[in-house]
């Protein structure tokens, strides 16, 4: 029964995990976004309370 022989499947498992852990994160971290968001101003806007007639 060839599916019980672990040698080819273990190599496939190890190489796939090496790809997932070493190559793919580097490609994801190297990605840059074309439109970087600009930080908003730190000035706090003054809010006024609403004077609603509660009838």
Secondary structure as UniProt FT lines:
FT   HELIX           2..4
FT   HELIX           6..18
FT   HELIX           19..23
FT   HELIX           24..29
//
